[in-house]
Amino acid sequence: MEGLERELKLLKIYAVLMTVALGLVVLMGFARPQANASFTEIDVERINVVEADGTLRMVISNQERQHPGIVNGKVIERTEPRPPGLIFFNHLGDEMGGLVFGANGDVGHWGGLTWDKVRGDQTIGFRYLEGDNGASSAALEMWQQPDVPGDVLMAKFDSVRALQDPAAREAAIQQMRDAGELTTRRLYLGKGRDDAMILDMRDPEGRSRIRMTVAPDGTPLLEFLDAAGEVVSRMPAG
């Protein structure tokens, strides 16, 4: 009987020691910084890069799982999938640009890198576009964005596009344009699909004012235009 009691006492001591040891191992596991994982190769559909507090800073994704984007703190509602690539997010939590690409026809493709205005849309971008026939364009572009949050402008423009009367719709669009509420392309520098090189600089209303071209045959041309789009000076004159 004494031997049985001694064995039970030893078992209790052993159980207590094992519990304490296991607890120490668990605590040490939480306290020890996690080591970096190393992979030779990994297949993944989406990666979210976040700060220590969980703030989203970048998404690397395929098309199916691509982030729809955030502007002025609101997730953008989209009816079509976004292209695969990288989407960047600023300290406010809004999208601030990205590097994306996709198909253009059966064998053609396109790619672009853009950066956005705070709470707005793209301000500068590098683009490449190639069609099925091999014709391509490549350019640096700059846009002027309104000083109005993008979600506000999108809601207003959607309501304008919903107008049934074409004249009323065009008048409303022109009113937004006059108020500086539409995106305006200010600069295009690149190669057109016809292989001409083009530098097109525009005023805040989007009207071409200086245009330089080198035609596919090598002929150079410099033109100055007025607000009505009329050429007021040309070099060489002709």
N, C-alpha and C positions, 0 to 999 in steps of 0.2 A: 504493500500500500504506500509505504514511504517512497519507494522507487518510482511509483506512478506519479505521485505528487511532485517529485523532483523533476521528472520528465516534462510534466505540464508546465512547471515553473520555467524550465529552460526554453520550452516552446514559446511561452509568453514573452520572455526576454528577447528571443530571436525575432519574433514578430515585430516587437517594438523597434529593435535595431534596424530591421529591414524597412520599416515605415519611415524612420528618420532618414535613412540613407537615400531612399527613393525621393523623399521630399527635398533633400539637398541637391540631388541630381536635377530635379525639375527646376528648382530655383536657380541653379547655376546655368541651366539651359536658357532661361529667360534673361538672365543678367549678362550672359556673354553675347557680344555683338555678332549678328549673323554674318557668316562668311559669304563672299560673292560666289554665286553659282557660275559654273563654267560649262559651256556646251560646245560641242564640235559643230553641230547643226541643229536647227530648230525650225519647225513649221508652225506658223501661228496666223490666225485670221485678223487679230487686232491687238495692239499694245497701247495701253494708256500710260503716259509718263506723268507722274504726279509729284508734288512736293511732299514733305514729311507730314503735313497736315491734311493731305488728300486733295489739295488744289490741283485741278487739271491743267497741264501746261502743253502737252503735245499728244496727238493721236496718230499712230501709224496703222493703217487699216487697208483691207481689201475693199472692194466696192460694196459688197453686201452689208458689211458692218460699219461703214464709214460714218463718222459723226456728222449730224446735219448742220452743225455750226451754232454759235450763240452770238447775238448782237444785242447790246444794251441790256444784258442780263437775261434775255429771252431766247429760248431754243427756236431756231428757224424751222418753220413748217414747210416741208418739201413733199411734192407729189412724185418726184423722180429720184432715183438713187444718185448719190454723189460719186464722182470717180475715185479710184484708189489713190493712195499717196499719204502725205503728211499734212496735218492741220495743226497750226500753232495757236496758242491761247495766251493772252496777256495777263497781267497781274489783276485786272478787273474781272477776269473770267470770260471775256469776250474773245471770239476768234480774231486773229490778227494777220491772217494770211495762210499760205500753204504751198506745197509742192505737189502737184497732181498731174495725172496723165490719163490717156484713154485712147480708144479706137476712133478712127474717122473713116467710115466705110468698111470695105472688106479687108484691105491690106494697109490702108493709110492709118496714121496715128497723129496724136497731138500731145503737147506737154506744156506746162506753165508753172512759173514761180511768181507769186504775188505777195504784196504786203499791204495791209489795210490801214485806213484812218481809224483813230480811236472811236469806237461805237459806230463805225461806218464801213464802207466797202473799200475795194482796192484802190490804191493810189499809184503804185508802180508795179510793173510786171514784165517778165521775159516770157515770150511765147514762141512756140514752134508748131506749125500745122502743115501736114502733108496729106494730099489726097490719093485716091486710088490710081490716078494717072501719073503720079510722081511729082506733080507741080507742088511747090511748097512756099511757105512764107515764114520768115523769122524776124522778130522785132523786139525792141524795147519800147514800152508804152508808158505814158504817165496820164493820170486822170485827176481832175479836181472834184472833190466830193463836197456836198453841202454840209454846213455846220448844223445838221439836224440828225438825231439818232437814226440809224438805218431802219429799225423796226417801225418808227413813225412814218418814214418815207415810203416803205414798202406797203404799209396799210393804206396810205393816201393814194399811191399809184394804183394799187389793186382796185380801189373804189372808182378811180378815173377810168381804168380799162373796162370796168363793168358797165359804163354808160352805153346805152343802146344807140343813141343818136351819134353818128360818125362826126358831125360838125361840132356837137357839144363835147365829144371826147377829145377831138383835136384842139379845141379851144381850151379845155381844162389842162391838157398836156402843155400847151404853149404858156399858159398862166404859171404852171410849175416851173417851166424853163425860164420865164422872165423873172421869177422870184428866186432863181438860183437853187431850186430844189431838185434838180436833175444832175446826174453824173455827166461831166464834160471831159472828153478826151482832149488834153492839151498838147500832147506830143506823141508822134509816131516816128520811130527811126528803125528802118529795117528793109528787108528784101521782099518785094511783092511776088505773087505767083507767076508774073510775067518776067521775072528776073530783073526788074528795074529796082534800083536802090532809091529810097525815098526818105526825106526828112521833112515832116509836116508839123509846123508849130502853129498853134491856134490860140485865140483870145479866150477869156473866161466864158464867153457865150458859145464856144465851140466852133468859131468861124476861122478857116484857114487864113493866116496872115503872111506867113513866109513858107515857101515851098521850094525845096531843092530836090532835084532828081538827076539820076544818071540812067539813061535809057539802056535797054538791053544791048544796043549797038554801041554803047559807050558815050553817047551824046549827053553833055551836061546842060543843066538848065536851072536858073535861079529866078524865082518869081516873088513879087510883093503884091499883096491883094488888099483891097479895102474891105470895109464891113459888109458891103453888098456882094462880095465874092468876085469883084472885077479886078483883073490884073492891072496895076497902075505902073509897074516897072518890071522889066524883064532883062536878064543877062544870060546869054548874048541877046541883044535886041533882034527882034524878027517878027 
